[in-house]
Amino acid sequence: MEPLPVSYSRMTQTRLVLPPDTNHLDTIFGGKVLAYIDEIAALTAMKHSNCAVVTASIDSVDFLSAAKVGDALTLEACVTRTGRSSMEVYVKVYADNLLQRRKKMTTESFLTMVAVDDTGKPIPVSTVMPETEEEQRLYDTAPSRKEHRKNRAALR
């Protein structure tokens, strides 16, 4: 399989934060953001692997600030590193107050997605090639995150 640049599978989604998406403080529910993160991670991994994927783990979700009703919530995702059938996906979430022209990062997350065939059996994926300094940093630090996942699993 031919290696693919990170830009090949990079995806962006923008959603409007509406009242039903929010809690009593008019900020978006964390679970709603998590669902959006899982969705864009799956789409990104599907584009990279050209097949169906499943979520193997949500390795970390850091809620840095809140998005409020009326904000445009933008999610950006890319495959940072691959294994035989697994793909680490990095997702950044921004809240953009379009009326006041203020943008802030609200959430960062790493997920592991696995490419599967029609029977649910893992199948090989192409490796990924970083193109920017940030992508190279994420690629280089991925083995540490993988080790952390393994250590966390050993604690169960």
C-alpha positions in Angstrom: 0.0 0.0 0.0 1.2 3.5 -0.9 1.9 5.9 2.1 -0.6 8.8 2.3 0.1 12.3 3.3 -1.7 13.6 6.4 -3.5 16.2 4.3 -5.2 13.4 2.2 -7.6 12.5 5.0 -7.8 15.8 6.9 -11.4 16.8 7.5 -13.2 19.8 8.9 -16.8 20.1 10.1 -18.7 23.1 11.3 -21.8 23.1 13.4 -24.0 25.7 15.0 -24.4 25.4 18.8 -28.2 25.5 19.4 -30.2 25.6 22.6 -31.1 21.9 22.6 -27.3 21.1 22.5 -26.6 23.0 25.8 -27.0 22.7 29.5 -28.5 25.2 32.0 -25.4 27.4 31.6 -26.0 27.7 27.8 -22.8 25.8 27.1 -22.7 22.7 24.9 -22.9 19.3 26.6 -19.6 17.5 26.7 -21.3 14.3 25.5 -22.5 16.2 22.4 -19.0 17.3 21.7 -17.8 13.8 22.2 -20.3 12.4 19.7 -19.1 15.0 17.1 -15.5 14.1 17.8 -16.2 10.3 17.3 -18.0 11.1 14.1 -15.3 13.2 12.5 -12.6 10.7 13.7 -14.5 7.9 12.0 -14.9 9.9 8.8 -11.2 10.8 8.7 -10.1 7.2 9.3 -12.5 6.0 6.7 -11.1 8.4 4.2 -7.5 7.3 5.0 -8.3 3.6 4.9 -10.9 3.6 2.2 -13.0 1.2 4.3 -15.3 0.9 7.3 -13.8 1.6 10.7 -14.6 1.1 14.4 -13.6 3.1 17.4 -11.1 1.1 19.4 -10.5 3.8 22.0 -11.0 7.4 22.9 -7.6 7.9 24.4 -8.0 11.4 25.8 -10.5 14.2 25.7 -9.4 17.5 27.2 -12.2 20.1 27.6 -10.2 23.4 27.6 -13.1 25.9 27.4 -16.8 26.0 26.7 -18.8 26.7 23.5 -22.0 28.7 24.0 -25.3 28.9 22.2 -24.8 30.7 18.9 -21.1 29.7 18.5 -19.9 28.0 15.4 -18.2 24.8 16.5 -15.5 23.7 14.1 -13.8 20.3 14.3 -10.6 19.5 12.6 -9.3 15.9 12.4 -6.3 14.1 10.9 -4.7 10.7 11.0 -1.4 11.2 12.9 0.1 7.7 12.8 -0.9 4.2 11.8 -0.3 0.6 12.9 -1.1 -2.5 10.9 -4.9 -1.9 10.9 -5.2 1.0 13.5 -5.1 4.7 13.0 -4.5 7.3 15.6 -6.7 10.3 14.9 -6.2 13.8 16.4 -9.2 16.1 16.7 -9.2 19.8 17.6 -12.4 21.6 18.4 -12.8 25.4 18.2 -15.7 27.7 19.2 -16.1 30.7 17.0 -18.3 33.6 18.0 -18.9 34.9 14.6 -20.6 38.1 15.8 -17.7 39.2 17.9 -15.0 37.6 15.7 -13.5 35.6 18.6 -12.2 32.1 18.2 -10.9 29.7 20.9 -9.9 26.1 21.1 -12.4 24.2 23.3 -11.4 20.6 23.1 -8.5 18.3 22.0 -8.8 14.5 21.6 -6.9 11.5 20.5 -8.8 8.4 19.3 -7.8 5.0 17.9 -9.8 3.8 15.0 -9.4 0.3 13.4 -10.1 -0.5 9.7 -12.4 -3.5 9.3 -13.7 -5.7 6.4 -17.3 -6.7 5.9 -17.0 -9.3 8.6 -15.5 -6.9 11.2 -12.0 -8.4 10.8 -9.2 -5.8 11.1 -7.5 -5.1 7.7 -4.2 -3.3 6.9 -4.1 0.4 6.3 -1.6 2.7 4.5 1.1 4.4 6.5 0.8 8.2 7.0 3.4 10.8 6.0 3.5 14.0 8.1 3.9 17.2 6.1 4.1 20.0 8.6 6.0 20.6 11.8 2.8 20.0 13.9 2.1 16.8 12.0 5.7 15.6 12.5 5.5 16.3 16.2 2.2 14.4 16.5 3.7 11.5 14.5 6.9 11.4 16.6 5.0 11.5 19.9 2.4 8.8 18.9 4.5 5.9 20.2 4.4 7.4 23.7 0.6 7.7 23.5 0.4 4.1 22.3 2.5 3.0 25.3 0.3 5.0 27.6 -2.8 3.2 26.2 -1.1 -0.2 26.8 -0.2 0.8 30.3 -3.7 2.0 31.0 -5.1 -1.3 29.7 -2.8 -3.2 32.0 -4.3 -1.4 35.0 -7.7 -3.0 34.5 
